[in-house]
Amino acid sequence: MSAQSSAANAGTIDVGGDLTVNRLGFGAMRITGDGIWGQPRDRDEAKKVLRRAVELGVNFIDTADSYGPDVSEELIGEALAPYADDLVIATKGGLTRGGPNQWSPDGRPEHLREALEGSLRKLKVDTIALYQFHRPDPKVPIEESLGAISELKAEGKIRHVGVSNFTEDQLRVAQRITPIVSIQNRYNVDDRGSESLVDLCEQESIVFLPWAPIQNLDGNATIEAVAKKYDSTPRQIVLAWLLARSSAILPIPGTGSVGHLEDNIAAAAIKLTPQEVSDITQNS
């Protein structure tokens, strides 16, 4: 990896109009145990990953109270607090955990308030810079869930509000309750179900955070050919593709390995041509 590799090579993006961050962040889901459950095998290594991310210019870290649960937020607080002035820690609430790889929505106002208060304690902050509703709960109207989050924002405990795993119709409901500055949905070269939302985000100056940004790369001849041209890996090429796909996209690849982290950050320096972006888009 080049000594000059930095998340700053991806350029910057504004979150909520007043938080400027480098356009390659870090997703802190995989610093927990297997199945995103419990403690990591090596807590010190997990903290090294977080600190190395910041050293490499990452100033946007995405987490959630359900990662562990609690573990990811606790590690971030232990490793990085007190935070640098330009470091944005975004978290999410609205899912509960029954065990490894088990996720259940809970959008009740009382749960969201409890989750938010817990996140403040674990992250060691007074205000969450970006708080995202993790997933709509079919048992609770979106108006009630977002209403509770809007109240917490009015209390000064949340600076900006985002949503995750939302459709456009659900987004419009949320926007009637409180300004929405980000959407976090699954999106990668192999799964572009949120394509229209990416375009909407670009039009409305909303940040799009793609989860699972690196998926199903085996045997993709187009990506492999582009990777060979840039003397890089397919993982780096799909991250570069996301950066080139839309100026609204803020990729947040996650890992529990310092080596993988460094490889991911190196993708920020890869500038694909419009033709390469088109070829990858059409052949994936």
TORRO-793442 format. One record per residue (C-alpha): x, y, z. Coordinates in steps of 0.1 Angstrom, whole numbers, plus 5000, padded with zeros to 4 digits. Layout:
N
XYZ ...
***
This chain:
284
500050005000 501250354991 502450565020 500150835006 496950625009 494350825026 490550845028 491151215018 491951094982 488251024978 487351384982 484851525007 481051525012 478751725035 476551545059 473551765069 475152065053 477552135082 479651825087 482351785061 483951435060 486251245037 484151035012 485450695023 484350605058 484450295080 481650065090 482249925125 480049625124 482749365119 484849465149 482549245170 482348865173 481148605148 477648665136 478049025148 477548885183 479548935214 483149035218 485749015190 488448745193 490949025200 489749355215 493149515212 493249435175 489749575171 490849905187 493949905165 491749895134 489750185146 492850395154 494450305121 491350405103 491550755118 495350765110 494450695074 492150995071 488850825080 486651085098 483250915093 482650595113 479250415112 478050185139 474850075157 473749975192 472849635178 476349545167 477349305194 474949435207 476649725224 480249595217 480949815186 479950135203 481850045234 485049975215 484750305196 484350495228 487350315244 489650355214 488850695201 487250915227 487751205232 487251245195 489051465171 487051775161 486451655126 485551295135 481851205129 480550905147 477150795133 475050525150 471750355146 468850235167 465750025160 466949665160 467249415188 469349095189 468348745200 471648575191 474248555163 472948675129 469448735145 467949075140 464449195150 462949545145 461849745174 460550095165 458650165196 459350525209 460350395243 462850155228 464350415206 464750655235 466450385256 468750285227 469750645221 470550705258 472650395257 474550505226 475350835242 476850655272 478850405253 480150655227 480950905255 479251195238 476451435247 475051445212 474951195184 476151365152 474051135129 471450905144 469750665119 466550465123 467950125116 464849955100 461150025098 459149815123 455949665107 454249685141 454950055147 453950335123 456950525109 455450845122 455650715158 459250595154 460550905137 458451125160 460350995189 463751045172 462551405163 461851465199 465351355209 466751585183 464751875198 466251785232 469751835217 470751465219 470851425181 472351665156 471151505123 468651225115 469150945089 467150635079 468250285069 466550005049 463950255036 461950275004 461250604987 457750605000 458950545035 461550825031 458751075021 456850985053 459951045073 460751375056 457351505067 458351455103 462051575104 464751655079 466551335067 470251385058 471151025049 469850695037 471750365044 470550085022 472149765007 473849864975 476749714955 477649614919 475649294923 472649444941 471349774928 467849754942 468250104956 469450254923 466650504922 467350614957 470950684949 469850914921 467251074945 469951134971 472151314945 469251534935 468251624971 471751654986 471151345009 474151125017 473750765005 475550505027 475750165010 475849875033 477349545021 479449744995 481649454986 479749144975 479848854950 483048944931 484148594922 484348534885 483448894874 485648924843 485049294839 486049384874 489049144873 490249314840 489949664855 491749544887 494649414866 494849744848 495149934880 497349674897 494749654924 492249404938 488549344928 487549474963 489349804956 487749834922 484249804934 484850064961 486250294934 483150214913 480950324942 482850654946 482550714908 478950604906 477550904924 478851204943 476151134970 477650794979 479750765010 481150405011 481650255046 483449925041 484049745073 486649495085 488249355117 491749345101 494249635098 495549485066 492149475049 491449825062 494549955046 493649785013 490249945014 491550295020 493950254991 490850234968 490250604974 493150694950 491750484921 489950714896 487950504872 487150644837 483450694828 483850394803 485150174831 482250274854 479850194826 481449864818 481249754854 477749874857 476549684826 478449364833 477749304869 
***
